[in-house]
Structure formats: C-alpha cells, structure tokens
Amino acid sequence: MPLTAAEIYAGLVRATETRPSAEPSPSQSERWSPGASRFREDPFREKNETLDGVLSFIEPDDVVLDVGGGAGRYLPLALKCRRLVNVEPSAGMGAQFEAAVKDAKIANAEWLHSDWLGAQIEGEVCFTANVVYYIADIVPFVEKLTTAARRRVMVIMHSIPPTNIGANLHRLVYGREPALAPSHRELLPVLWDMGLLPDVRVLGPSDFIVERARFAGREEAIQSALPAQLETSQLEFARENVERHFDEIFMESDGRYRRRPAPSRVLLITWETKTPAK
C-alpha cells in the first residue's frame, strides 16, 4: 500500500534527525538554545518583500500567535497588531525574545513558554516561520494552527529548507548523500489531503544565517566548513574535498570570503479559517 503524504513527510523529518551534526542537541525543544542570540533581528529594520508580504495580512485588532517564534525574527508583526504571542518551547530562544522586546520597548509582545500542541491559546492569526521542516507529526500540528486561528494561518518556508542548503557541502565532507528535510513539495500534498487549499505566494530571496558569515581568508573559510567531531582520517578526506571545490562553496566579497548564496526563495503558504462576511 503506498505511503500517504503525511507518512512521506514524517519519514523525511525523521531521517534528518539522525543526520550527522557538529552540535548534537540534548532535546528537541532545546536544540536551538546554543547560539540563540544569532536569531535576533532588529524589529525596526527596513521592510523587505517578505516582511511586507506577511504584514499585508495583519490587521490592527489582531492577536497574532507566532508559533515557534524563536528569538523574535518576526517581532515586527507586533508593530501592526494588537498583541503578539510567541509560543516557543526553547528557553534559550524565549530569553532572547524577551530581551529583544525589552530592548525595543515593545509593550504588546510576550513569550509563552510552551510547545504548540500543549498551548491553550487562540488568536485571529496563527503564523509560523521556518518550523514545519522539523515537525514529523505534521497533521496535528497543522490541525491546531487551523483551529486556533480565528481568521487566517500563515506558514513561511524556504524553497530550499535551511537544513538543505549545505547538502553539497555534506556530500564533499562525508562522501555520501545527505538526508533532506521536507519542503513545500511535500507539505502541500499533506495540506491537500487535509482538505485545505492554500494560496502560495513567492516572496523575496532567502536570507540564511550561515550565508551572512564573512571569513578573512581561505583557511578560515575552509575551517568553517569542517565539522569539529570528524576523526583524523575523515578530516583529511573532508579537507581535501573542500579545498578542491573551494570556489564552488565560497565566493569573494569585499576582500573577504562568504558562502555562495543558495538559489532559494521565501514562500508564504496561507489559508483562511473563516469565510469573511460579504
């Protein structure tokens, strides 16, 4: 019997959980605590196509639930709605979110320390960005988004998921194909099977944290690509491959080196949970 769309989705998520990582995490919720400060953004930063696309669906009287909102990358939503609640299970991320709120003097944003399925809360809008790649049990997750949203659900994904942008580097370092996280190609069939017919909007180019780093020289760039836990024989193999393919992985920018940007776009997948009155 063929697998359902949800089963295919779950299999991809679980395969990525066993992929070799330089920073193994003690628990699913706390995997993001180390380095959580990297995920903070200026809530008053200049608007871009992605932010404008999301904000276009927010109304002044809305209570917006940012599901897995992390350190507050989408804290600018609070500037347009009545109340923003970050439903975030990671203590490290939540602490960074609260610090960002305090520093920005934003009075209508708060952190709810809870996983999504255990949260007892509703709002006009349920918003989640870059979270669904890690949710194996995607159907109950989406069902709760739909039932908790009085008007609209918004899901932000990248056409190339963040964990997949290093796929080519993984091949060079480990000499084998990596497990790839699910993307919109796998999520949309799940939604269709659930009876949902979302709109899909292609927004601005993706902005990945790993691509923002700048390295003073080739050696520093090479070291950034080599996982710390490799054994000596693996390290030699990996280093040789990274050096051989250096120009495929890195590019020079203002006298420094950076990772070549992935050809990825931000996707906004959205649907109404209540038909607006005519």
ROTOR-424537 format. One line per 10 residues: number of its first residue (from 1); their letters; for each residue x, y, z of N, C-alpha, C. Coordinates in pm, 1 decimal, padded with zeros to 6 digits. Example, Ala and Ser with C-alpha at 12.3 -4.5 7.8 and 13.67 -1.06 7.14 Angstrom:
residues 2
1) as) 01319.0/-00569.0/00780.0/01230.0/-00450.0/00780.0/01320.0/-00330.0/00780.0  01285.0/-00225.0/00708.0/01367.0/-00106.0/00714.0/01290.0/00003.0/00787.0
END
This chain:
residues 278
1) mpltaaeiya) 00084.9/-00119.8/00000.0/00000.0/00000.0/00000.0/00088.7/00125.3/00000.0  00065.1/00220.9/-00091.1/00151.0/00339.8/-00097.0/00140.4/00424.0/00029.7  00249.4/00493.2/00059.9/00251.6/00580.8/00175.7/00164.6/00703.8/00150.8  00104.6/00754.1/00257.7/00029.0/00878.7/00247.0/00127.0/00996.0/00242.1  00076.3/01111.7/00203.1/00160.5/01231.0/00200.1/00216.7/01262.2/00338.3  00136.3/01242.2/00442.4/00182.1/01268.3/00579.8/00291.5/01169.7/00620.4  00281.6/01045.3/00577.9/00382.9/00944.6/00611.0/00514.9/00974.1/00539.1  00505.2/01016.2/00414.6/00625.6/01055.2/00341.1/00694.1/01172.9/00410.6  00613.5/01270.3/00451.3/00663.9/01389.5/00519.6/00735.4/01349.4/00649.4  00669.8/01265.8/00728.9/00727.3/01223.2/00857.3/00859.1/01149.4/00836.2
11) glvratetrp) 00865.8/01066.7/00732.6/00988.5/00991.9/00706.9/01105.9/01082.3/00676.0  01081.0/01189.6/00600.7/01188.1/01283.5/00569.0/01236.4/01356.7/00693.8  01142.4/01398.9/00778.4/01181.3/01469.5/00901.2/01264.7/01377.8/00990.3  01220.2/01256.5/01009.0/01291.2/01163.7/01099.1/01428.2/01125.9/01044.4  01441.8/01121.9/00913.7/01572.5/01091.9/00855.1/01671.7/01203.6/00883.6  01626.0/01329.0/00881.9/01717.2/01439.8/00909.8/01757.3/01443.5/01057.0  01674.2/01388.5/01145.0/01707.1/01387.9/01287.8/01825.1/01297.3/01318.4  01854.2/01201.4/01229.7/01967.0/01109.9/01250.9/02088.6/01150.9/01169.3  02080.0/01262.3/01097.7/02191.7/01307.7/01016.2/02305.4/01355.3/01105.7  02430.6/01326.7/01068.4/02543.5/01373.5/01150.0/02539.7/01523.6/01168.3
21) saepspsqse) 02568.4/01568.0/01290.2/02566.2/01710.6/01320.8/02685.0/01747.1/01407.1  02738.2/01866.4/01385.8/02850.9/01913.0/01467.1/02806.0/01951.4/01606.9  02676.7/01976.2/01625.9/02625.0/02019.6/01755.5/02503.1/01936.4/01793.6  02524.4/01811.8/01839.8/02409.2/01730.9/01880.3/02333.3/01799.1/01993.4  02201.6/01792.3/01986.8/02120.2/01863.3/02085.1/02064.0/01768.6/02188.7  02053.7/01811.2/02315.6/02004.9/01723.5/02421.9/01856.6/01694.0/02412.8  01779.3/01783.5/02354.6/01636.5/01760.1/02341.6/01586.4/01836.8/02221.5  01468.8/01796.8/02173.0/01413.9/01862.5/02054.9/01388.5/02010.5/02079.5  01331.6/02043.1/02196.1/01297.4/02183.1/02221.5/01419.7/02270.0/02248.5  01524.0/02212.0/02306.8/01640.8/02291.6/02342.7/01753.2/02285.6/02240.2
31) rwspgasrfr) 01727.0/02224.8/02125.1/01831.5/02217.5/02022.3/01873.5/02356.3/01973.8  01785.1/02457.1/01993.7/01812.4/02590.3/01942.6/01871.4/02684.0/02047.7  01880.6/02639.8/02174.1/01929.4/02730.6/02278.3/02073.7/02775.3/02256.8  02166.7/02681.1/02223.2/02302.6/02728.2/02196.3/02303.8/02821.0/02074.3  02359.5/02937.5/02092.8/02365.3/03031.2/01981.0/02233.5/03097.8/01948.3  02139.1/03098.7/02043.1/02006.9/03157.8/02015.4/02016.5/03305.1/01979.2  02117.6/03373.1/02029.9/02130.8/03516.8/02002.4/02150.7/03545.7/01853.8  02199.3/03446.6/01778.2/02219.7/03467.5/01634.4/02088.4/03492.9/01560.6  01977.9/03448.2/01622.5/01849.0/03455.0/01555.1/01771.5/03582.8/01587.0  01830.5/03672.1/01665.2/01766.1/03800.7/01691.9/01777.9/03892.0/01571.2
41) edpfreknet) 01674.6/03972.2/01549.7/01674.0/04070.4/01440.9/01621.5/04202.8/01495.3  01660.5/04310.0/01432.7/01611.6/04442.8/01470.4/01465.0/04455.0/01428.9  01373.0/04471.2/01523.8/01230.9/04481.5/01486.7/01198.5/04607.4/01406.5  01288.6/04705.8/01409.7/01266.3/04830.2/01336.2/01348.2/04835.1/01206.7  01396.2/04718.2/01162.8/01476.0/04713.3/01041.3/01392.1/04752.0/00919.4  01461.0/04787.2/00814.2/01392.6/04826.4/00690.6/01308.1/04710.1/00639.0  01188.3/04740.8/00594.7/01098.7/04638.5/00542.5/01155.7/04579.3/00413.5  01120.3/04454.4/00388.3/01156.9/04390.5/00262.5/01034.9/04318.3/00207.1  01051.6/04252.2/00094.6/00939.0/04188.5/00027.2/00873.4/04082.3/00114.8  00954.7/04007.4/00187.8/00899.7/03901.7/00273.6/00818.3/03960.5/00387.9
51) ldgvlsfiep) 00877.1/04056.4/00457.3/00807.7/04117.3/00571.0/00680.7/04189.4/00525.3  00690.1/04258.9/00414.3/00571.7/04327.9/00362.4/00461.2/04229.0/00326.5  00499.2/04114.1/00270.3/00400.7/04013.4/00233.2/00326.0/03958.8/00353.0  00397.6/03933.9/00461.6/00334.5/03884.2/00584.1/00247.7/03992.5/00648.1  00301.4/04113.7/00659.1/00229.5/04222.9/00724.1/00100.7/04261.2/00651.0  00093.9/04231.4/00522.2/-00024.8/04268.0/00444.3/-00149.4/04192.6/00491.5  -00130.2/04082.9/00565.2/-00243.2/04004.2/00613.8/-00278.7/04035.0/00759.8  -00202.6/04123.9/00824.0/-00223.3/04154.8/00965.3/-00310.3/04279.1/00979.1  -00408.6/04274.3/01070.6/-00496.2/04387.8/01096.3/-00470.5/04442.7/01237.3  -00499.5/04569.7/01260.7/-00463.5/04634.6/01388.5/-00521.5/04568.5/01512.5
61) ddvvldvggg) -00640.6/04507.7/01502.8/-00703.4/04446.9/01620.6/-00667.6/04299.8/01638.7  -00576.9/04247.4/01558.2/-00543.4/04105.3/01562.2/-00461.3/04066.8/01684.7  -00491.2/03948.9/01737.8/-00398.7/03876.6/01825.0/-00328.1/03777.2/01734.5  -00196.7/03790.2/01725.5/-00117.3/03705.2/01636.6/-00035.9/03607.8/01720.8  -00047.0/03479.0/01689.5/00033.6/03375.9/01754.9/00148.8/03340.1/01663.2  00269.8/03369.1/01707.4/00390.4/03333.6/01631.6/00437.8/03199.5/01684.9  00403.1/03093.1/01615.6/00427.4/02956.6/01664.5/00572.3/02917.7/01635.4  00649.1/02895.1/01743.6/00791.4/02869.2/01727.9/00863.9/02994.2/01683.2  00827.5/03107.1/01743.3/00880.4/03237.0/01701.2/01024.4/03262.6/01739.1  01087.0/03169.8/01812.1/01229.1/03180.7/01841.7/01267.9/03308.1/01912.7
71) agrylplalk) 01376.0/03369.9/01863.6/01431.0/03489.9/01927.0/01363.0/03617.1/01879.3  01261.5/03603.2/01791.8/01183.8/03720.3/01753.4/01217.1/03778.9/01618.1  01253.6/03693.7/01522.9/01282.8/03746.1/01389.5/01162.7/03820.4/01331.4  01041.8/03772.9/01365.0/00921.5/03838.2/01312.6/00853.4/03924.3/01419.4  00932.4/03976.1/01510.3/00881.7/04070.6/01609.9/00818.8/04194.7/01545.8  00858.6/04235.6/01424.1/00791.4/04349.9/01360.9/00640.4/04332.4/01346.6  00588.2/04210.5/01353.9/00442.9/04191.8/01347.9/00373.9/04264.1/01462.6  00443.2/04273.6/01577.3/00384.5/04338.8/01694.0/00358.2/04486.8/01668.7  00429.0/04544.6/01574.5/00413.3/04687.1/01545.8/00286.2/04716.8/01468.0  00220.2/04609.5/01419.3/00098.0/04630.9/01341.1/-00025.7/04567.8/01403.0
81) crrlvnveps) -00008.7/04480.1/01503.7/-00124.7/04410.4/01560.9/-00149.2/04454.6/01705.5  -00260.4/04407.9/01760.8/-00294.0/04442.9/01899.1/-00205.9/04369.2/01999.1  -00176.1/04242.7/01970.0/-00098.8/04161.8/02063.6/-00027.4/04052.1/01985.9  00100.2/04029.2/02017.8/00179.3/03922.7/01957.6/00224.4/03827.5/02066.8  00195.0/03698.3/02049.2/00236.1/03596.7/02145.7/00329.5/03498.4/02076.6  00450.6/03488.8/02126.6/00549.0/03394.0/02075.1/00534.3/03262.7/02151.9  00476.9/03160.9/02088.4/00461.6/03029.6/02150.5/00587.5/02950.6/02118.2  00679.8/02946.6/02213.4/00814.2/02895.2/02187.9/00859.0/02801.7/02300.8  00893.7/02675.1/02270.3/00933.1/02581.1/02374.7/01077.6/02595.3/02422.5  01163.5/02658.5/02344.1/01304.7/02668.7/02380.2/01328.2/02783.4/02477.4
91) agmgaqfeaa) 01384.2/02751.0/02595.5/01411.6/02854.1/02695.8/01515.1/02954.5/02646.3  01615.4/02905.5/02573.0/01718.0/02995.0/02521.3/01662.8/03093.4/02420.8  01579.0/03044.0/02332.6/01516.5/03131.6/02233.3/01421.0/03229.5/02301.3  01342.7/03180.1/02395.8/01248.1/03265.8/02465.5/01316.8/03379.0/02539.9  01431.0/03348.5/02601.0/01506.2/03452.3/02673.3/01554.2/03560.6/02577.3  01598.7/03519.7/02459.7/01642.3/03617.4/02360.5/01524.9/03701.1/02310.6  01409.9/03637.6/02295.7/01289.8/03710.3/02253.8/01253.5/03816.2/02356.9  01252.4/03779.1/02483.7/01218.0/03874.9/02588.8/01318.2/03989.4/02594.2  01446.1/03958.1/02571.3/01547.5/04063.4/02570.5/01525.4/04158.1/02453.2  01487.6/04102.6/02337.9/01462.4/04185.4/02220.3/01342.2/04277.1/02242.9
101) vkdakianae) 01238.1/04222.4/02305.5/01118.0/04300.8/02335.4/01151.9/04414.7/02431.3  01230.4/04382.9/02533.4/01268.8/04484.5/02631.8/01354.8/04593.5/02568.5  01453.3/04552.7/02488.8/01543.7/04649.7/02427.0/01468.6/04742.6/02331.4  01367.6/04686.4/02262.3/01292.2/04765.1/02164.7/01176.5/04841.7/02228.0  01152.0/04816.1/02358.1/01042.0/04881.6/02430.3/00906.7/04856.3/02362.4  00885.3/04730.2/02326.6/00758.9/04689.5/02264.5/00669.7/04632.2/02374.2  00554.6/04693.2/02396.2/00471.1/04658.1/02511.2/00368.2/04548.9/02482.0  00343.2/04518.6/02356.5/00233.3/04426.2/02323.8/00281.6/04290.6/02273.3  00404.9/04253.8/02308.5/00458.7/04124.4/02267.5/00501.3/04046.5/02391.2  00471.3/03917.0/02392.6/00505.0/03833.6/02508.5/00544.3/03694.1/02464.3
111) wlhsdwlgaq) 00616.3/03625.8/02552.7/00660.4/03488.8/02527.5/00575.3/03392.5/02609.4  00518.8/03290.6/02543.0/00450.2/03181.2/02609.6/00540.8/03059.2/02600.5  00595.3/03016.4/02715.1/00690.2/02904.2/02718.0/00611.8/02773.2/02709.2  00593.5/02724.5/02587.0/00512.3/02604.7/02566.7/00538.6/02548.5/02427.6  00522.9/02416.3/02414.8/00518.2/02359.2/02281.0/00381.1/02391.0/02221.8  00369.8/02380.5/02090.7/00248.5/02424.7/02024.9/00128.2/02339.0/02060.5  00142.2/02207.7/02057.2/00027.2/02120.4/02082.5/-00021.9/02131.9/02226.3  00064.0/02172.7/02317.6/00023.4/02186.7/02457.2/-00025.5/02325.6/02493.7  -00017.8/02419.5/02400.9/-00055.1/02558.1/02430.7/-00206.3/02575.7/02428.2  -00258.9/02639.9/02528.8/-00402.3/02669.6/02536.9/-00422.7/02816.5/02503.1
121) iegevcftan) -00432.4/02845.5/02373.4/-00439.1/02984.8/02330.2/-00497.1/02991.4/02190.0  -00564.5/03101.5/02160.8/-00619.6/03125.5/02027.9/-00589.5/03269.2/01987.1  -00601.4/03295.6/01857.6/-00582.7/03431.1/01806.7/-00646.6/03444.0/01671.6  -00647.0/03565.5/01620.0/-00701.4/03584.7/01484.8/-00612.0/03518.6/01380.6  -00480.7/03526.2/01403.1/-00384.9/03475.2/01305.3/-00286.9/03381.5/01374.1  -00264.3/03265.3/01313.2/-00155.5/03176.5/01353.0/-00047.8/03184.8/01246.0  00069.9/03223.8/01287.5/00182.1/03243.4/01196.2/00297.0/03155.0/01241.1  00364.1/03088.0/01147.6/00481.0/03008.1/01183.9/00582.8/03015.2/01071.7  00706.7/03043.4/01106.9/00812.2/03061.9/01007.0/00927.6/02965.6/01032.1  00961.1/02889.0/00931.3/01078.0/02800.3/00934.3/01072.2/02699.3/01048.0
131) vvyyiadivp) 00952.3/02646.9/01072.8/00931.9/02549.6/01179.6/00891.4/02413.4/01124.8  00808.4/02410.8/01021.7/00746.1/02285.5/00979.0/00845.8/02182.9/00927.0  00967.6/02224.7/00888.2/01067.7/02127.5/00843.0/01100.9/02025.2/00951.5  01078.0/02061.9/01078.0/01121.4/01979.6/01191.1/01006.0/01906.0/01258.9  00886.1/01913.5/01203.0/00767.1/01856.0/01265.7/00728.5/01726.6/01195.0  00761.6/01613.1/01254.7/00728.6/01484.5/01192.4/00577.5/01460.4/01192.1  00511.9/01488.3/01303.9/00366.0/01470.0/01313.6/00298.0/01596.3/01262.8  00306.5/01615.9/01133.2/00265.6/01743.2/01074.3/00114.7/01763.9/01076.6  00036.0/01657.6/01066.7/-00109.2/01674.4/01059.7/-00166.0/01737.0/01187.2  -00139.7/01682.8/01307.0/-00193.4/01750.0/01426.8/-00139.4/01891.5/01445.4
141) fveklttaar) -00017.0/01915.4/01402.7/00040.7/02049.8/01411.3/-00041.1/02147.4/01327.1  -00069.9/02109.2/01202.5/-00147.1/02195.4/01112.4/-00292.3/02206.1/01158.4  -00347.9/02095.8/01206.3/-00485.6/02099.9/01255.9/-00499.6/02201.9/01367.2  -00399.9/02207.4/01455.7/-00410.3/02303.6/01565.7/-00392.1/02446.9/01515.1  -00304.8/02467.1/01417.6/-00293.1/02600.1/01357.2/-00429.5/02647.2/01305.7  -00500.0/02555.5/01240.9/-00627.4/02589.7/01178.0/-00737.1/02615.7/01280.8  -00741.9/02534.5/01385.1/-00847.9/02551.8/01485.2/-00819.2/02669.0/01578.9  -00690.3/02701.3/01600.1/-00656.1/02811.4/01691.6/-00663.8/02948.3/01624.6  -00667.6/02949.4/01491.7/-00673.4/03076.3/01418.6/-00817.4/03112.3/01386.7  -00860.6/03225.2/01435.1/-00999.0/03266.1/01409.2/-01017.7/03320.1/01267.7
151) rrvmvimhsi) -00907.7/03359.1/01202.2/-00923.2/03412.2/01067.0/-00826.6/03353.4/00964.1  -00697.9/03341.5/00999.4/-00601.0/03304.2/00896.2/-00481.1/03230.0/00956.1  -00426.0/03138.6/00874.9/-00299.7/03070.8/00905.1/-00197.3/03114.6/00800.5  -00075.0/03142.0/00845.9/00035.3/03173.0/00753.5/00155.6/03086.0/00788.4  00209.3/03019.9/00688.1/00327.7/02935.7/00704.2/00436.8/02988.4/00612.2  00550.5/03024.4/00670.6/00666.7/03066.7/00592.9/00761.0/02948.5/00578.1  00799.5/02920.0/00453.9/00900.7/02818.3/00423.6/00997.2/02876.9/00320.9  01112.9/02813.9/00309.4/01204.8/02845.5/00200.7/01193.8/02737.4/00094.3  01208.3/02776.7/-00031.7/01202.2/02677.0/-00138.0/01314.4/02574.0/-00122.3  01427.0/02616.3/-00064.8/01530.4/02523.0/-00019.4/01534.9/02535.3/00132.0
161) pptniganlh) 01490.9/02433.3/00206.6/01490.5/02443.7/00353.0/01629.5/02475.3/00408.1  01636.8/02548.0/00519.3/01766.7/02586.2/00575.9/01861.7/02469.4/00596.6  01808.6/02354.3/00641.5/01896.1/02239.7/00665.7/01944.0/02174.1/00536.6  01886.5/02213.5/00422.5/01926.6/02153.3/00295.1/02027.0/02237.2/00217.6  02053.0/02360.6/00262.5/02141.7/02445.8/00183.2/02285.7/02396.5/00187.9  02320.6/02315.4/00288.3/02454.7/02258.9/00295.6/02464.9/02120.0/00237.4  02368.0/02081.1/00153.8/02366.8/01944.0/00101.3/02491.8/01913.8/00019.2  02532.4/02008.3/-00064.8/02650.7/01983.9/-00146.9/02776.0/01974.5/-00061.6  02784.8/02060.4/00041.3/02899.5/02054.3/00132.2/02900.4/01922.1/00207.5  02783.9/01872.9/00247.2/02773.8/01744.1/00316.3/02830.1/01631.9/00227.8
171) rlvygrepal) 02797.0/01635.6/00099.3/02847.7/01534.1/00006.9/03000.5/01535.9/00001.8  03056.9/01657.6/00002.2/03201.9/01670.5/-00004.8/03268.7/01625.4/00125.0  03209.5/01661.9/00238.4/03270.1/01632.2/00368.4/03258.0/01484.8/00404.7  03138.4/01427.2/00383.9/03113.9/01290.1/00427.3/03120.4/01188.2/00314.3  03120.7/01233.4/00190.7/03128.7/01141.3/00078.9/03002.8/01060.3/00056.4  02888.6/01113.5/00097.6/02761.2/01043.7/00077.7/02647.6/01145.1/00070.6  02533.7/01098.0/00021.6/02417.3/01184.5/00009.4/02358.8/01216.7/00146.6  02320.6/01340.0/00171.7/02259.2/01374.4/00299.9/02110.5/01343.3/00299.8  02053.6/01329.7/00419.1/01908.1/01324.4/00432.2/01855.9/01466.5/00415.4  01752.0/01482.3/00335.7/01698.9/01615.3/00305.7/01566.6/01637.6/00377.5
181) apshrellpv) 01552.5/01755.3/00436.7/01429.3/01791.2/00505.8/01317.8/01814.1/00403.9  01191.8/01797.3/00445.1/01080.2/01822.4/00353.4/01068.7/01970.6/00320.4  01017.5/01997.8/00202.8/00995.5/02135.8/00158.4/00848.4/02154.2/00123.7  00817.5/02261.9/00055.1/00680.1/02287.0/00011.5/00629.0/02175.6/-00079.4  00720.5/02108.0/-00149.1/00679.2/01999.3/-00238.5/00612.8/01885.5/-00161.5  00656.8/01865.6/-00037.9/00597.4/01760.6/00045.3/00485.6/01813.7/00134.0  00495.9/01942.0/00175.3/00392.3/01995.9/00263.9/00259.5/02015.2/00192.1  00262.9/02066.5/00071.1/00137.6/02096.8/00001.4/00049.0/01972.6/-00017.2  00103.0/01855.7/-00055.8/00015.8/01737.4/-00064.5/-00047.2/01699.1/00069.3  00024.6/01724.0/00180.8/-00033.3/01698.5/00312.6/-00153.9/01789.4/00334.8
191) lwdmgllpdv) -00137.7/01916.9/00302.7/-00248.0/02012.7/00320.3/-00366.3/01975.4/00232.0  -00339.0/01936.2/00108.7/-00447.7/01898.1/00017.7/-00523.0/01776.9/00071.3  -00447.9/01679.4/00124.8/-00513.3/01561.0/00182.4/-00599.9/01597.3/00302.5  -00565.3/01707.2/00370.0/-00642.7/01753.2/00484.8/-00763.0/01837.5/00442.9  -00781.0/01856.0/00313.8/-00892.8/01936.1/00264.8/-00864.6/02085.0/00262.8  -00738.7/02123.8/00275.3/-00700.6/02265.2/00273.0/-00650.1/02302.2/00133.9  -00689.3/02418.7/00086.7/-00646.1/02468.3/-00044.4/-00579.6/02604.8/-00025.4  -00454.5/02605.5/00016.0/-00388.9/02732.3/00048.6/-00346.1/02810.1/-00075.0  -00330.5/02940.1/-00055.5/-00263.2/03023.9/-00153.8/-00113.3/03013.1/-00128.9  -00035.0/03014.9/-00235.4/00111.0/03010.9/-00223.0/00167.6/03134.5/-00290.8
201) rvlgpsdfiv) 00236.9/03215.7/-00214.6/00298.2/03336.7/-00268.6/00450.5/03324.4/-00262.5  00515.2/03354.4/-00372.1/00660.9/03355.6/-00376.7/00706.4/03496.7/-00343.3  00779.8/03510.2/-00232.5/00821.8/03641.6/-00184.4/00969.1/03665.4/-00218.9  01041.8/03728.6/-00130.3/01178.9/03767.4/-00160.0/01277.5/03653.3/-00153.1  01403.8/03681.4/-00183.5/01508.3/03579.2/-00174.1/01531.5/03539.3/-00029.3  01572.6/03414.9/-00009.4/01601.5/03366.2/00125.7/01723.2/03436.6/00182.7  01724.6/03448.5/00314.8/01836.5/03510.4/00386.4/01877.9/03414.7/00496.3  01978.6/03331.2/00467.7/02022.1/03230.2/00563.2/02137.8/03281.7/00648.3  02132.2/03252.0/00777.4/02235.4/03299.5/00869.9/02373.9/03250.2/00829.0  02383.0/03124.3/00785.9/02513.1/03067.6/00750.6/02576.1/03144.0/00634.4
211) erarfagree) 02494.5/03208.7/00551.5/02547.4/03282.5/00437.5/02590.0/03424.9/00473.6  02558.0/03468.3/00594.0/02595.3/03603.3/00634.6/02739.2/03610.8/00684.3  02794.6/03498.6/00730.1/02928.7/03497.5/00788.5/03033.3/03538.3/00685.5  03132.6/03614.0/00729.6/03242.8/03655.8/00644.2/03373.5/03604.2/00704.7  03464.0/03558.7/00618.3/03589.1/03499.0/00663.3/03706.5/03575.8/00604.1  03806.8/03601.0/00689.2/03917.9/03686.6/00649.6/04003.9/03624.7/00540.0  04014.6/03492.6/00536.8/04099.4/03426.8/00436.9/04047.1/03289.8/00402.3  04114.6/03224.7/00307.6/04071.2/03092.6/00261.6/04074.5/02991.3/00375.3  04179.4/02994.5/00456.3/04191.9/02895.1/00562.3/04078.1/02907.1/00663.0  04042.0/03029.1/00700.0/03931.0/03049.2/00792.6/03800.0/02998.1/00732.5
221) aiqsalpaql) 03782.4/03021.1/00604.0/03662.4/02972.5/00536.8/03659.0/02820.5/00534.3  03771.2/02759.1/00503.2/03779.2/02612.4/00499.4/03748.1/02553.7/00636.1  03806.4/02611.5/00741.8/03782.8/02561.8/00877.3/03635.0/02568.5/00914.6  03565.3/02671.2/00865.5/03422.5/02686.0/00896.6/03339.5/02573.9/00836.1  03391.3/02509.4/00732.6/03317.1/02403.5/00663.1/03345.3/02264.4/00717.9  03440.3/02253.5/00811.5/03480.9/02121.9/00862.2/03422.0/02097.5/01000.7  03332.8/01999.1/01016.3/03274.6/01968.6/01147.8/03382.3/01928.8/01248.2  03366.9/01972.8/01371.8/03469.0/01951.5/01475.0/03482.3/01806.0/01515.7  03375.1/01723.8/01498.4/03377.2/01589.4/01553.2/03437.3/01485.9/01459.0  03488.2/01526.1/01342.5/03542.6/01428.8/01247.9/03671.9/01367.5/01298.7
231) etsqlefare) 03687.8/01237.2/01274.5/03813.1/01169.7/01306.2/03919.7/01213.9/01205.8  04046.5/01183.5/01240.3/04158.2/01232.7/01159.1/04147.9/01191.5/01013.9  04116.7/01063.7/00990.1/04109.1/01015.2/00851.8/03993.6/01083.6/00777.5  03880.3/01102.0/00845.1/03766.5/01170.7/00782.9/03799.5/01317.5/00757.5  03872.0/01377.2/00852.4/03905.5/01518.7/00840.2/03994.9/01543.1/00719.0  04090.1/01452.5/00697.2/04178.6/01466.7/00582.1/04100.3/01456.7/00452.0  04008.9/01360.5/00447.0/03924.6/01342.2/00328.8/03838.2/01466.0/00304.5  03776.3/01515.4/00412.7/03687.0/01630.8/00401.5/03764.1/01755.4/00359.0  03879.0/01777.7/00421.4/03956.7/01898.9/00391.0/04002.4/01899.2/00245.4  04047.5/01784.4/00198.7/04092.8/01774.3/00060.3/03979.8/01809.6/-00037.0
241) nverhfdeif) 03860.3/01760.2/-00008.4/03746.3/01787.2/-00095.7/03702.7/01932.8/-00090.0  03701.3/01989.9/00031.5/03662.1/02130.0/00044.6/03762.5/02220.1/-00028.3  03891.7/02190.8/-00015.4/03992.8/02270.4/-00084.6/03977.4/02258.9/-00235.8  03949.9/02136.5/-00284.1/03937.2/02114.3/-00427.9/03816.8/02189.2/-00484.8  03708.5/02196.5/-00406.1/03585.2/02258.8/-00454.6/03560.2/02396.0/-00390.1  03666.4/02459.0/-00343.4/03653.0/02583.5/-00268.2/03569.7/02687.3/-00343.8  03598.0/02705.6/-00472.1/03530.5/02810.0/-00548.6/03383.6/02777.5/-00574.7  03344.2/02652.3/-00557.7/03202.9/02616.1/-00569.4/03127.2/02648.6/-00440.3  03198.9/02646.2/-00326.8/03136.5/02664.3/-00195.9/03139.1/02810.6/-00153.4  03250.9/02877.9/-00180.2/03271.5/03014.0/-00131.7/03289.0/03110.9/-00247.8
251) mesdgryrrr) 03265.7/03238.4/-00217.6/03290.3/03345.9/-00312.3/03356.3/03461.4/-00238.8  03432.4/03542.9/-00311.5/03497.8/03658.2/-00250.8/03401.4/03775.6/-00249.6  03399.5/03847.4/-00139.4/03310.5/03962.2/-00124.4/03380.1/04069.8/-00041.8  03413.4/04182.5/-00103.6/03480.3/04294.4/-00035.3/03607.9/04250.2/00035.5  03688.0/04169.0/-00032.7/03815.4/04126.4/00023.5/03805.4/04013.9/00123.9  03685.3/03962.8/00148.2/03666.1/03851.0/00239.9/03593.0/03739.4/00166.0  03571.1/03626.9/00236.7/03502.6/03514.3/00175.0/03369.6/03488.3/00245.5  03273.4/03439.0/00167.6/03142.9/03404.1/00221.4/03090.9/03283.0/00144.2  02993.0/03214.5/00205.6/02929.2/03103.4/00136.4/02849.8/03155.9/00017.4  02854.7/03082.9/-00092.1/02773.1/03120.4/-00207.4/02625.8/03107.6/-00169.9
261) papsrvllit) 02545.3/03208.0/-00201.3/02403.7/03201.9/-00163.4/02329.1/03093.6/-00240.0  02239.1/03026.5/-00170.5/02155.6/02924.9/-00234.0/02047.3/02992.8/-00317.7  02010.2/02935.0/-00431.5/01904.5/02994.4/-00515.6/01766.6/02965.2/-00457.9  01741.4/03020.8/-00340.5/01619.5/02989.6/-00265.8/01531.5/03112.9/-00252.0  01400.7/03091.9/-00249.0/01303.9/03199.4/-00229.9/01217.1/03169.7/-00108.0  01167.7/03277.1/-00047.2/01074.9/03262.7/00064.7/00934.9/03239.0/00009.6  00865.9/03139.0/00065.2/00729.8/03107.3/00024.4/00634.5/03134.9/00140.0  00524.3/03200.3/00110.1/00417.9/03221.7/00207.6/00299.5/03133.7/00168.5  00270.0/03035.2/00253.2/00158.0/02943.1/00231.4/00049.0/02982.6/00330.8  -00066.8/03022.0/00281.7/-00167.9/03079.3/00370.5/-00308.7/03036.6/00331.7
271) wetktpak) -00393.9/03027.2/00432.8/-00533.5/02995.5/00407.8/-00621.1/03058.5/00515.4  -00744.7/03087.6/00475.1/-00842.0/03142.3/00568.8/-00906.5/03028.9/00647.9  -00935.5/03057.7/00773.9/-01003.5/02957.8/00857.0/-01150.6/02992.9/00875.4  -01190.2/03111.5/00830.2/-01328.8/03153.7/00835.7/-01358.6/03240.0/00716.1  -01464.8/03211.7/00648.8/-01500.0/03289.3/00531.6/-01542.1/03429.6/00572.8  -01475.2/03532.6/00519.7/-01510.0/03669.1/00559.8/-01655.7/03701.9/00523.0  -01720.2/03783.0/00605.7/-01857.1/03824.7/00578.2/-01859.7/03913.1/00453.2  -01963.9/03895.2/00370.7/-01977.1/03973.6/00249.2/-02052.5/04103.1/00276.9
END
